[in-house]
Amino acid sequence: MTTTTEISPGLVLQGITNPLRLQDFKLIAFDMDSTLINIECIDEIADAAGRKAEVAAITEAAMQGHITDFKDSLRRRLALLQGVPVTHLEAVFTERLRFNPGAQALMAAARAAGLKTLLVSGGFTFFADRVKTGLGMDFARANQLEIADGHLTGRLVEQCWGDICDGTEKRRTLLEVASLLGIEPSQTIAVGDGANDLPMMGAAGLSVAYHAKPAVRAQAKVAINSGGLDRLLEVVTTA
């Protein structure tokens, strides 16, 4: 039976003992929406179309794992965004998007310990590329929104390297980057909050649930249920 221990309020370990050393890992991968940042970008974009409630309901069902086909759920949500002006995406980024507490501190600690950093998201390159730059990350993988005449078409641009970035693609990306770096999956950390993150979390040496859905917390080796992302440093030390 797996041992579950709350080592301090809001910080739960499952099947591991602390402290671990951050230097023993070589790559840390993060989901973006509601993990590195405070919002679900697609829900905020939907605000412009007056469809936030409808889109948010699909997002929540997908994150909880009640909708198991992420690709279908994303296509359904994208179709509802047809006609939204690109200027609204700019407004979402500048007015609503913020890094979650502790994101910058954890990123700095990871870099100082020699880890490479990866953002892998079922969201969109419009935001992911900017978050990657803002946090000084090494790699990013996300979906690219199709835009025509300054408005969303409700579709994605086909990417040369693969299909929609769903849970399977997140796992593949984690393992591909690990291979490129010449490291083992056991030397990776994966941080997420929704069902779509479980495949990459399962492939990583250390899985971290951040303010996550119940099904994700139940499977993660570390669950941060209160406080910021930098609480991981209470488990994976830099000493």
C-alpha positions as CSV (number, residue, x, y, z in Angstrom):
1,M,0.0,0.0,0.0
2,T,1.3,3.4,-1.0
3,T,2.2,5.7,1.9
4,T,0.6,9.2,1.9
5,T,2.1,11.8,4.2
6,E,1.2,15.5,4.6
7,I,4.6,16.8,5.5
8,S,3.3,20.3,6.2
9,P,-0.1,22.0,5.6
10,G,-1.1,21.7,2.0
11,L,1.9,19.7,0.9
12,V,1.4,15.9,0.5
13,L,3.8,13.2,-0.5
14,Q,2.8,9.8,-1.9
15,G,5.1,6.9,-2.2
16,I,8.3,8.9,-1.7
17,T,10.3,10.3,1.2
18,N,11.9,13.8,1.3
19,P,14.2,15.5,0.9
20,L,15.2,14.7,-2.7
21,R,17.9,16.7,-4.4
22,L,17.0,19.0,-7.3
23,Q,20.4,18.4,-8.8
24,D,19.5,14.7,-9.3
25,F,17.0,15.8,-12.0
26,K,17.9,17.3,-15.4
27,L,14.6,18.4,-16.8
28,I,11.4,19.9,-15.3
29,A,8.2,20.1,-17.5
30,F,5.2,22.3,-16.7
31,D,1.6,22.5,-18.0
32,M,0.7,26.2,-18.6
33,D,-2.9,27.0,-17.9
34,S,-3.7,27.1,-14.2
35,T,-0.3,25.7,-13.5
36,L,2.3,28.2,-14.5
37,I,-0.3,30.9,-15.0
38,N,-3.5,31.9,-13.2
39,I,-6.0,31.4,-15.9
40,E,-7.4,29.0,-18.5
41,C,-6.6,31.1,-21.6
42,I,-9.3,29.5,-23.8
43,D,-12.0,30.4,-21.3
44,E,-10.9,34.0,-21.2
45,I,-10.7,34.2,-25.0
46,A,-14.3,32.9,-25.1
47,D,-15.3,36.0,-23.0
48,A,-15.1,38.0,-26.2
49,A,-17.6,35.8,-27.9
50,G,-20.0,35.9,-25.0
51,R,-19.5,32.1,-24.6
52,K,-17.2,31.8,-21.6
53,A,-19.7,29.8,-19.5
54,E,-20.2,27.2,-22.3
55,V,-16.4,26.9,-23.1
56,A,-15.5,26.9,-19.4
57,A,-17.9,24.0,-18.7
58,I,-16.2,21.9,-21.4
59,T,-12.7,22.9,-20.1
60,E,-13.6,21.8,-16.6
61,A,-15.1,18.5,-17.7
62,A,-11.9,17.8,-19.7
63,M,-9.6,18.7,-16.8
64,Q,-11.6,16.5,-14.4
65,G,-11.3,13.6,-16.9
66,H,-15.1,13.4,-17.5
67,I,-14.4,14.1,-21.2
68,T,-11.7,11.6,-22.2
69,D,-11.2,12.8,-25.8
70,F,-9.2,16.0,-25.3
71,K,-8.8,16.6,-29.0
72,D,-12.6,16.5,-29.6
73,S,-13.2,18.8,-26.6
74,L,-10.6,21.3,-27.9
75,R,-12.1,21.3,-31.4
76,R,-15.6,21.9,-29.8
77,R,-14.3,24.8,-27.8
78,L,-12.3,26.3,-30.7
79,A,-15.4,26.3,-33.0
80,L,-17.1,28.5,-30.4
81,L,-14.3,31.1,-30.8
82,Q,-14.7,31.7,-34.5
83,G,-14.6,35.4,-35.2
84,V,-12.9,36.5,-32.0
85,P,-10.5,39.4,-32.8
86,V,-6.8,38.8,-32.2
87,T,-6.9,42.1,-30.2
88,H,-8.8,40.2,-27.5
89,L,-6.0,37.7,-27.1
90,E,-3.6,40.7,-26.5
91,A,-6.0,42.0,-23.9
92,V,-6.1,38.6,-22.2
93,F,-2.4,38.4,-22.1
94,T,-1.8,42.0,-20.8
95,E,-4.8,42.4,-18.5
96,R,-5.6,38.9,-17.1
97,L,-2.6,36.6,-17.4
98,R,-0.3,36.4,-14.4
99,F,2.4,33.9,-13.4
100,N,1.2,31.8,-10.5
101,P,2.9,32.4,-7.1
102,G,6.3,30.8,-6.9
103,A,6.7,30.2,-10.6
104,Q,9.6,32.5,-11.0
105,A,11.3,31.3,-7.9
106,L,11.0,27.7,-8.8
107,M,12.3,28.4,-12.4
108,A,15.3,30.3,-11.0
109,A,16.1,27.4,-8.6
110,A,15.8,24.8,-11.4
111,R,18.1,26.8,-13.7
112,A,20.6,27.3,-10.9
113,A,20.6,23.5,-10.3
114,G,21.3,22.9,-14.0
115,L,17.9,21.7,-15.1
116,K,16.4,22.4,-18.5
117,T,12.9,23.7,-18.4
118,L,10.0,22.7,-20.7
119,L,6.5,24.2,-21.1
120,V,4.1,21.7,-22.7
121,S,0.5,22.9,-23.1
122,G,-2.8,21.9,-24.7
123,G,-3.2,25.7,-24.9
124,F,-1.9,28.1,-27.5
125,T,1.5,29.3,-28.8
126,F,0.2,32.9,-28.6
127,F,0.5,32.7,-24.9
128,A,3.0,29.8,-24.4
129,D,5.7,31.5,-26.4
130,R,5.3,34.7,-24.3
131,V,5.2,32.7,-21.0
132,K,8.4,30.8,-22.1
133,T,10.2,34.1,-22.7
134,G,8.9,35.7,-19.5
135,L,10.1,32.9,-17.4
136,G,13.3,32.2,-19.3
137,M,12.4,28.7,-20.2
138,D,14.3,26.5,-22.7
139,F,11.5,24.7,-24.6
140,A,7.8,25.1,-25.4
141,R,5.2,23.0,-27.2
142,A,1.6,24.1,-27.7
143,N,-1.1,24.5,-30.3
144,Q,-1.2,27.3,-32.9
145,L,-4.4,29.1,-33.4
146,E,-5.4,29.8,-37.1
147,I,-5.9,33.5,-37.7
148,A,-7.4,35.1,-40.8
149,D,-8.0,38.9,-41.3
150,G,-7.2,39.5,-37.7
151,H,-9.8,37.1,-36.3
152,L,-9.8,33.5,-35.1
153,T,-11.1,30.9,-37.6
154,G,-12.1,28.5,-34.9
155,R,-9.4,26.0,-36.0
156,L,-5.7,25.2,-35.4
157,V,-2.8,25.5,-37.8
158,E,-1.5,22.1,-38.6
159,Q,2.0,21.6,-37.1
160,C,4.8,19.9,-39.0
161,W,5.8,17.9,-35.8
162,G,2.5,16.4,-34.9
163,D,-1.1,16.6,-34.1
164,I,-3.0,18.5,-31.4
165,C,-1.0,18.7,-28.1
166,D,-3.1,16.5,-25.9
167,G,-2.1,14.2,-23.0
168,T,-0.4,11.7,-25.3
169,E,1.5,14.5,-27.1
170,K,2.6,16.0,-23.8
171,R,4.1,12.6,-22.8
172,R,5.7,12.2,-26.1
173,T,7.2,15.7,-25.9
174,L,8.6,15.1,-22.4
175,L,10.3,11.9,-23.5
176,E,11.5,13.4,-26.8
177,V,13.2,16.3,-25.0
178,A,14.7,13.9,-22.4
179,S,16.1,11.9,-25.3
180,L,17.5,15.0,-26.9
181,L,19.2,15.9,-23.7
182,G,20.6,12.3,-23.3
183,I,18.8,11.7,-19.9
184,E,16.5,9.1,-18.5
185,P,12.8,9.7,-17.9
186,S,13.6,9.0,-14.2
187,Q,15.6,12.3,-14.3
188,T,12.6,14.4,-15.2
189,I,9.9,16.2,-13.2
190,A,6.4,16.9,-14.5
191,V,4.1,19.5,-13.0
192,G,0.4,19.7,-13.9
193,D,-3.2,20.1,-12.6
194,G,-5.6,18.3,-15.0
195,A,-6.3,14.9,-16.4
196,N,-4.6,15.9,-19.7
197,D,-1.3,16.1,-17.7
198,L,-1.4,12.6,-16.3
199,P,0.3,10.8,-19.2
200,M,3.5,13.0,-18.9
201,M,3.3,12.9,-15.1
202,G,3.2,9.1,-15.2
203,A,6.3,9.1,-17.5
204,A,8.4,11.4,-15.3
205,G,10.6,10.4,-12.4
206,L,8.7,12.8,-10.1
207,S,5.1,13.9,-10.7
208,V,3.8,17.0,-9.1
209,A,0.1,18.1,-8.8
210,Y,-0.4,21.8,-8.4
211,H,-3.8,22.9,-7.0
212,A,-5.0,20.0,-9.1
213,K,-8.2,18.1,-9.8
214,P,-8.8,15.1,-7.4
215,A,-7.9,12.4,-9.9
216,V,-4.5,14.1,-10.5
217,R,-3.7,14.6,-6.8
218,A,-4.5,10.9,-6.2
219,Q,-1.8,9.8,-8.7
220,A,0.9,12.4,-8.1
221,K,4.0,11.8,-5.9
222,V,3.8,15.4,-4.7
223,A,0.6,17.4,-4.3
224,I,0.9,21.1,-3.6
225,N,-2.6,21.9,-2.4
226,S,-1.9,25.4,-0.9
227,G,0.8,28.0,-1.5
228,G,2.9,28.6,-4.6
229,L,4.8,26.4,-7.0
230,D,8.0,27.0,-5.1
231,R,6.7,24.8,-2.3
232,L,8.2,22.0,-4.4
233,L,11.5,23.2,-3.0
234,E,10.4,21.9,0.4
235,V,10.6,18.4,-1.1
236,V,13.3,18.7,-3.8
237,T,16.0,20.7,-2.0
238,T,18.8,22.7,-3.6
239,A,21.2,22.0,-0.7
